[in-house]
Amino acid sequence: MKIDVSHVTKQFGSFAALAGVDLEIKSGELVALLGPSGSGKTTLLRIIAGLEWPDEGQVFFDGTDALARSVRERHVGFVFQHYALFRHLTVFENVAFGLRVKPRRRRPDEAKIRAKVHELLDLVQLRPLAERHPNQLSGGQRQRIALARALAIEPSVLLLDEPFGALDAKVRKELRRWLRHLHESINVTSVFVTHDQEEALEVADRVVVMDKGRIEQVGTPEEVYERPATSFVHDFIGESVVIPVSVADGALHFGGGRLALDSQGVHTGDARLFVRPADIHVGPPDDAPLKGTVKRVHGIGSARRLEIDLVPAYSIEIDASGTGATPGDLIGLTPNRYRVFAVGA
Amino acid sequence: MSVSVGTLVSHRKKPADAARAVRSEPALVRWTVVAIAILFLFVFLVLPLATVFQQAFSRGLGAYLAALAQPDALAAIQLTLMVAAISVALNLVFGLIAAWAIAKFDFPGKSVLITLIDLPFSVSPVISGLVFILLFGAQGFFGRWMQDHDIQIIFALPGIVLATVLVTFPFVARELIPLMQEQGTQEEEAAISLGASGLQTFFRVTLPNVKWALLYGVLLCNARAMGEFGAVSVVSGHVRGETNTMPLHVEILYNEYQFAAAFAVASLLALLALVTLVLKAVLERRLDAE
């Protein structure tokens, strides 16, 4: 199912959780809402689900007005951050819940319910645990039961709030891959919220980067990583070395000197130069646009990093796996790829 | 009241057995402290309880049963059971609704409501009874109107029930609020997103999640409802065989120097307390397991 979110705003007291959000999610897509806490990503997910209502704006499911329908009628599968499994019911009954509460004329008979629940438990590979209670399961198992429970109602949209947030690193990675495969096999439109960029970039077809109630960029994982649209995205996704610069006469200036770098069309004023640490080439100081003194070297091999005091004054840290620089050396730094953003852009 | 407030909290998490490491007092000190505690318990709890039963049976089993079979005693027992049944049922519903509203929703005046729920614990029961005299008594606020319409509240069953409901209101609500707040609303949201109606959500999710705490609250509420003296005494009018509950009946018999009969009825209340204690212990175990 296709989801259209248009001009949605939501205010909690004086805090603007969403400040005019437009988003289009294609049918069958797996989309990640990525942002720091307070960016509005969970609020947006809950509005799509119908657990929260926007102050303004509209939400459409396949072109029909979703806001006219309650969460009960929207037919969404929602997986909660802390799973929200029914603690007094067994795993089997948790998964069967959505089938048992259907109106009588649409409720499947007991044999059909059993078959459906067993099919779902097989899908999440937890059939042997059917008679356990939620408090007897590990975090990863609870997560998969929550997913099976949401899938029982055959939802047209699957919404997941920080699905891996409460799990330890190893289980996270496994479940991530597993969710990706699950999505490929059931192909239901899915949206998940995360603050973990690695998770979003690895799992999602498209990533929606949010900050302060606004969407900063929507794109494939490659697009948001390789071509960040704003300084926030560059800073939030992947590692960035940020150097304060200024633009004057169409050229970049740093510490009073003119840099031999392109200003990328940024208007006159304060700006910031963003470079991925791995995109900085370390060489002799002669012709390099930036020069600095190596202050400290830490790590070994591929994790070797240099702390550098730039000339005249600013300190940065870069990857330096290939260089033999030692503290005290004067070196030249050439950004192979970089982005310039005006301050506030 | 401080006792029951204490018991309300006591079944929560017990501290781990870390005492061993810090227990360095000499044996003599330890045993003295334990002995004092046991002696205190014996003098103030066990001895009075034993006396009740000893006095009740002081004239033999025949006199004991005769005292209970007396029409006024039977009427008192019947009235007490009826008052308890009505007030516990009402407070079960009120308490559940109040706890639900407080735990699951945000609304202005919520903290005031939480404070108000505790009011009956901090007000003397006599005041709780007097309030209804002031409202519904002959000289009371609604007194004239009620006389005109021939409605009898004070010195009748409705008055006794009202006073009991007021005094016992906090038990169910207080037991449920912290548990429901801790559980949050996610399970309800999950139920609704799976297509459950409001009623289905309540009966399939909310209620089962608090059933032991609810039973616990009902148990304490019932014990207090049957044993309440002060508030009921003010509104009852002490009409023998009609508006006397068991505690009031005990007092009347005692004042008339019918000690064996008084203690016979009192022994039933003491028995209720013992049964309540046992059930409480069982429920606490269930609550801890949850």
Boltz contact constraints between the chains, C-beta under 6 A:
constraints:
  - contact:
      token1: [A, 51]
      token2: [B, 189]
      max_distance: 6.0
  - contact:
      token1: [A, 71]
      token2: [B, 192]
      max_distance: 6.0
  - contact:
      token1: [A, 71]
      token2: [B, 193]
      max_distance: 6.0
  - contact:
      token1: [A, 72]
      token2: [B, 192]
      max_distance: 6.0
  - contact:
      token1: [A, 72]
      token2: [B, 195]
      max_distance: 6.0
  - contact:
      token1: [A, 78]
      token2: [B, 193]
      max_distance: 6.0
  - contact:
      token1: [A, 80]
      token2: [B, 186]
      max_distance: 6.0
  - contact:
      token1: [A, 84]
      token2: [B, 186]
      max_distance: 6.0
  - contact:
      token1: [A, 84]
      token2: [B, 187]
      max_distance: 6.0
  - contact:
      token1: [A, 84]
      token2: [B, 190]
      max_distance: 6.0
  - contact:
      token1: [A, 86]
      token2: [B, 187]
      max_distance: 6.0
  - contact:
      token1: [A, 86]
      token2: [B, 205]
      max_distance: 6.0
  - contact:
      token1: [A, 88]
      token2: [B, 208]
      max_distance: 6.0
  - contact:
      token1: [A, 97]
      token2: [B, 194]
      max_distance: 6.0
  - contact:
      token1: [A, 98]
      token2: [B, 194]
      max_distance: 6.0
  - contact:
      token1: [A, 98]
      token2: [B, 195]
      max_distance: 6.0
  - contact:
      token1: [A, 101]
      token2: [B, 195]
      max_distance: 6.0
  - contact:
      token1: [A, 101]
      token2: [B, 196]
      max_distance: 6.0
  - contact:
      token1: [A, 101]
      token2: [B, 200]
      max_distance: 6.0
  - contact:
      token1: [A, 153]
      token2: [B, 194]
      max_distance: 6.0
  - contact:
      token1: [A, 153]
      token2: [B, 195]
      max_distance: 6.0
